[in-house]
Amino acid sequence: MARTVLNGPDDNPRLGALLRRLAGSASTNIGFPAAVDLDYRTLGPFLGHLLNNVGDPAFDPTHPNHTKEFEREVLAFFAGLFRAPEPWTGYVTSGGSESNLSALYLARSRYPDGIVLHSAAAHYSIPKATHLLGMPTVVVRTQPNGEIDYDDLVGHAELHRRRPIIVVANIGTTMTEAVDDVAYIQDLLADVGVRHRHIHSDAALSGIPLALSDDPPGFDLADGADSICISGHKFLGTPMPCSVVIARHHDPDHRGDVVAYTGSPDTTITGSRNGLAALMLWAVLQQLGRSGLRARAESGRNMAQYAHQRLHDIGWPSWRNPHALTVVLRTPPPAILARWPLPTLAGLSHFICMPGVTRRQVDQLTAGLAAVTPAVTSGCASH
Ligand SMILES: Cc1ncc(COP(=O)(O)O)c(C=O)c1O
């Protein structure tokens, strides 16, 4: 049967205008963390097929239109990268929010009377997930760099030490890319006598580049996390949102029944899942491998260091956390923000040197700021 070929940007003016808008904004779009150095368009032929990885990734579904064999390799890659002991579980999700929801759902299954502690800098998907799951939650203060305040954490943990405690650690906060120390948090909870504990590392932003740095902080499963998530559309720059969640499998014998018509147990938050996203993750991982990813992480960190230095040179207050691709700076005036859309909160803004961000972009932004620098009188300190 002949298929109807849909009009593309050359034939439909609305689509043409959208494509021009996207292309036109690319050179100044450095405020949001999406790598732009990888081109996934060679996988275009797969757009001719529905790819639906419905249900548990370990079970091939009854239909043939899936990429679960590729998904399983993606999961094994990340289980290795984040040193997950056997048995582990996980799947490719629709994004960081679903990964966090899935991880907290697992934590709640393990500890139904657990209380969740997360810092004020946690991503908004964390309080949303605890609200959806009906889990009691305590918000812990942060330090000025965005890292969790360990003294405040201990204070709350002491108050609740007879209950299971579930901590969500930020492995790269959204605004400042601060990293909470999972190994240290485990020690602190043990010291105050919390017997039942579960730590989820929300590593959506920084998990991959951190795991590939020479001296990573303690954040993965060998460091004491029980689950971890990373984002696919950030450091790996997939053209559609996606994410991976990996967790210790505390109950490997229980996956639930196979749903007869899908052929897979219903262990995932959504039923139908994006098989093209899993395939794209596989393609980038198998082509670049750890060494290629490490080189990209390194070049992003070098670019962030360069950007920080350039801002320092022109006297614009800025700083960055150790290892971070994110440069935090005093919020530029509206004229600069109109050209450079930078996320902004309480007088601070940031841009992120994801792979693909160039010196030219950094130099152009800095030149714009240099032109208004005399107006700067006070603000965030430059470290
Ligand atoms: C630290 C962190 N966690 C979770 C998320 C949620 O990811 P998504 O927007 O893919 O749901 C983000 C996204 O910005 C994030 O930065």
PDBQT file of the ligand as one rigid body, heavy atoms in Angstrom, charges set to zero:
ROOT
HETATM    1  C1  LIG A 401      19.057  17.634  37.874  1.00  0.00    +0.000 C 
HETATM    2  C2  LIG A 401      17.881  17.346  36.998  1.00  0.00    +0.000 A 
HETATM    3  N1  LIG A 401      17.050  16.350  37.311  1.00  0.00    +0.000 NA
HETATM    4  C3  LIG A 401      15.979  16.060  36.563  1.00  0.00    +0.000 A 
HETATM    5  C4  LIG A 401      15.679  16.793  35.444  1.00  0.00    +0.000 A 
HETATM    6  C5  LIG A 401      14.425  16.459  34.701  1.00  0.00    +0.000 C 
HETATM    7  O1  LIG A 401      14.612  16.124  33.427  1.00  0.00    +0.000 OA
HETATM    8  P1  LIG A 401      13.441  16.142  32.316  1.00  0.00    +0.000 P 
HETATM    9  O2  LIG A 401      13.217  17.580  31.968  1.00  0.00    +0.000 OA
HETATM   10  O3  LIG A 401      14.074  15.339  31.247  1.00  0.00    +0.000 OA
HETATM   11  O4  LIG A 401      12.244  15.500  32.887  1.00  0.00    +0.000 OA
HETATM   12  C6  LIG A 401      16.516  17.853  35.062  1.00  0.00    +0.000 A 
HETATM   13  C7  LIG A 401      16.233  18.664  33.875  1.00  0.00    +0.000 C 
HETATM   14  O5  LIG A 401      16.610  19.769  33.705  1.00  0.00    +0.000 OA
HETATM   15  C8  LIG A 401      17.652  18.153  35.863  1.00  0.00    +0.000 A 
HETATM   16  O6  LIG A 401      18.484  19.162  35.576  1.00  0.00    +0.000 OA
ENDROOT
TORSDOF 0
